[in-house]
Amino acid sequence: MVLLLSTVLIVSFFGIGEAGDIDDLIVMLQRSDSQHSSTMGELRKASDDKTVNALMNIVEGRRDDWKLQISAIRLLGDIANPLAVDLLIKVVTDPFFTNECPALKWNGIIALGNFKDDSRVVDALLYRLNEDTLYLREAVIQSLGRLGKREALPYLISALEDKHFAVRMSAVRALGEIKDLGAAPFLEKIVKDEADPLIREEALKALTALTER
């Protein structure tokens, strides 16, 4: 019954006017945890411009409700409609827009990792690479890996020297995802010299991915 009600709301969302669209979408995103995942799953399938514009309006217009903004940002990342790129870059790079809320920035960073066809995304992520907040730096590196762009290579290689385990591990994995042979000497050095066995193991996996590409 819960799933049926959720589906009815979603279907009705696509058949009403713009103001109602946003109101109904807000209701769906605020549903209880037991209903939330099914609602989000249905909305991910709706990649049309109408849905994307409604989600963008929530991100921009509901700045008093950061949890609602985060749900909308996640959906924009999952849908990966190019219309959302400008707004997500704003979330990641504009401190006034987010009031420096790390949760909004983290989710924006992760969302941008799904937009491989926009050349501006790498620059936006690199803008946040030197974050003081560890998990934001880690998120940037993860998204750079998912984008698979060669221009991120020097920054990821530099991150291999970071003092934090999580950043070094993420950098190794990202290099494995990008699969550029330029990273091979640096990964070989880690396999040979790195003290942490988990990072050594991950570097060996990444090196294998490079040579088997």
N, C-alpha and C positions, 0 to 999 in steps of 0.2 A: 504493500500500500504506500509506503514511504517513497519507494523508487518510482511508482506510478505518479504520485503527486509531484515529485521533482521533475519528471519528464514532461508532465502537463505544463508546469510553469515554464520550462525551457521552450517548449513548442509555442506557448503563447507569447513568449518574449520576442520571437521572430516575426510575429504578426501584428505588432502594435506600433504606435508612433514613437518618435525619438525620445521624448521625455519619459514615457512609460517604459521604454526599453531599459533605460538606465535605472529607473526605480526598481523594476522587476529583477534586473541583473544584480543590484545591490542586495535585494532580498535573498536571492539564490546564494550569493557569496557569503552571506551571514548565517546560513543555515547551520544547524547543529552538526557536531562532528560525525554523527551517524549518517547524515545525509550529504555531507560536504564532498566526500570523495566521488560519489556518483554524479553529483552536480558538476564538479570540476571536469570529470571525464567526458561528460556530454558537451560541455562548453569547448573543450579542446578540439572537438571535431568540427566546431563551427568557425572556420577560418576566414569567413567572408568579411568584407570591409565594414559592414554594419556592426558586427560583433566587436571587431577590433576598435572601431571608433567609440563604441560604448565603454569598453574597458579603459581606453585612453582617457575618456572623460572622468572616469572614476579616479584614476591615478592623479589627474590634475585638479579635480574638483572636490575630493574628499580628504583634504589634508589634515582634517581633524581626526581621521580614523586610519592610522597607519597600518593596522592589520588588514583592513579592507583594501588599502592601496597595495599591500604585499600580495594578496590573492590575485588582484588584477595584473600586477607586474609578472607574476609567475605564469599566468595564462598567456600574456602577451609573448613571453619567451617561448612557451610551448607551441603556440600557434605559429610564431615566427613570420608573421605578415610584415613585409617591408615598411608598411605605413607606421609601424611602431618604433622604428629605429631612432628617429629624432628624439622622441620622448624618453626612451630608455637611456640614450646618451646623456640627456639632461639629468635624469635620475642619478646617473653615475658621476657626472662631472660638476654639477651645479650645487654648491653647498647651501645656497639659499632655498633651493627647491626642496631639499630633504631636511633642512635644519640640522644637517650633519647626523641624521639618524643612521647608524651603521646597519640596521636591519634592512632599511630601504636600499641602501647602497649595495649591500651584499646580494640581495635578490636581483637588483638591476644588473650587476656584474655577471651573475650566473645567467640571466636571461640573454644578455648580449652574446654569450658564447654560442647561441644558436643561429646567429645571423652571419653566415659565412660569405655572403655575396656583397656585403657593403664594406667598402674599403675604409670607411671612417671608424669602424668598430675597433680595430686594433689600436688606433691612436687614442680612442676614448679609454680603453682598458689600460694602456701604458701610462696614461695620465694618473692612474690610481696605483701604479705598481709599487711606488715607494711609500705606501700607507704605513703609518705607525701601527695600525691595528693588524695583528698577525693574520686573523682569519679573512680579512679583506684582501691582503696580499696573496694569500693562498687561493682565494676565489679567482682573482685576476689571472693567476698562472694557470689554473684549471681551465678557464675560459679560453685563454690563448692557445692552449693545447687543443681544445675542441675545434677552434677555428682553423687550425692547421696551416697558418700563414708563415712563410719563411722569414718575413720581416721581424717576427717576434724572437727569432733565434738568438741574437746577441743578448737580449734581456733575460731570456731563460737560462742561457749559459752562465750569465752573471749570477743568477739566483742560485746556481749550484753551490756557490760559496757562502750562502746565507747561514747565519749561526743557528737558525731554527730548523729543527728536523722536518716539520710539516712543510715548510717552504721548499727545502731541498728535495724532499720526496715528490712534491707536486711538480717541481721543475723537471725532474727526471722523467716522470710519467708524461708530462707535456711534450718533452723532446721525443719520446717514443711515439706519441700520437702524430707529431708533425712529420716524422720519418725523413728528416733531411740528413744526408751523409755528413754535412758540415759539423754535426754534433758528435760524430763518432769518436774523435780523439778525446773529447771531454768525458764522454761516458766510459771509455776505456780506462781513463785515469781513475774514475770513481770505482770501477770494478777492481782496479789494482790497489788503490790507496785508501778508500773510504773505510773508516773504523766501524760504522754501523752496518751490521750484516743485512738488515732489511733494505737499506738504501742500495747496498751492493747488489743484492738480488734483483731489485727493481731496475737498476742500471743495466744489468745483464739482459733482462727482458727487453728493455728499450733498445739496446744495441742489437739484439737479435731481430727486432722489428725493423730496424734500419737496414740491416744487411739482407733481409728477406723481402724487402718491399718490391 
